[in-house]
Amino acid sequence: MDPIIVLIIVIVGAVVFTALVYVGMKEDKGQDPLQERLLQFSERDELPSSLEEIELSLGFRDRILLPVVKSLARTTAKFTPQKQLEETRHRLEVAGMTMEPAAFFAMRIALTVLLLVLAFFIFFINSPSTAPGTALLYTLGAAGLGYMLPNMWLSSKIKRRQDNIWKALPDALDLLTICVEAGLGFDMAMGKVYEKWDNELAVAFGRVLREIQLGKLRRESLRDMANRMDVPDITAFVAAIIQADQLGVSMSKLLRVQSDQMRVKRRQRAQEKAHQAPVKMMIPMVFLIFPSIWVVLLGPAGIILFNSKEIGSTF
């Protein structure tokens, strides 16, 4: 097949995949589309006279791109088991994303089809000399890679977010302890953490406070926060707070103990990573550093030995 046609197919597939990623990630900005539209109309001097004018005032993304991608996501959700959708929704929450599970599955399918078609044209059409079995193996491998890449990307985001939460927890507990010992309640102390810092843990405390203001029980909000983070230290901290609240234990003493424990755990994790460093350094040392050392040390000796053999052969 003509390489130009292959290039066009690849470009179209990349555009579709980029559109899916854009639609899935656009809600992560924390902006309400309805509020944006109301703000736009409030700034106008004249109100729209008809629905057609409102539709035409929308951009290409809102009129064409978003409806097409959302319909594709809904179609994908119909053929996806509900249990898998719930598991994906939980993983997206743990990653701190607001993407819908259907959009995530649509992104996986789009990338799978894109790499499958690309590998088919490369190994079956543009490379006829490749053995059919090998070409089929490469094509299936590309499709599997396209299906697994979004999942690997999501796992990396989860790990990065959990590491940030784990690193911020001891300092947050110190601030909570100081605020509670100064006479503030636990809710107000969480509010101080939310005001002072801008990280994943502070945002989670702010969400808990908003849920409490809307009438949700504090223990339920804290449990939901622990489920959204899926960090063992946060789960233990929330369990201790709920138990202290139910039993009437002093909150300041509990926070002081929790803060000390979290700092000990962080120090132990740092020591564990320090002990793992020599083992991880062996791979680059063996494959990158040692060969260059051997070339520098044994290279001159090899040249001298080679020259001595040539001199001996002449005599």
Secondary structure, DSSP 8 states (H G I E B T S, - for coil): --HHHHHHHHHHHHHHHHHHHHHHHGGGG---HHHHHHHHHHHSSS--SSHHHHHHHS-HIIIIIHHHHHHHHHHHHHTS-HHHHHHHHHHHHHTT----HHHHHHHHHHHHHHHHHHHHIIIIIS-TTS-HHHHHHHHHHHHHHHHHHHHHHHHHHHHHHHHHHHHHHHHHHHHHHHHHHTT--HHHHHHHHHHH--SHHHHHHHHHHHHHHTT--HHHHHHHHHHHH--HHHHHHHHHHHHHHHHT--HHHHHHHHHHHHHHHHHHHHHHHHHHHHHHHHHHIIIIIHHHHHHHHHHHHHHHHHHHHHHHHH-
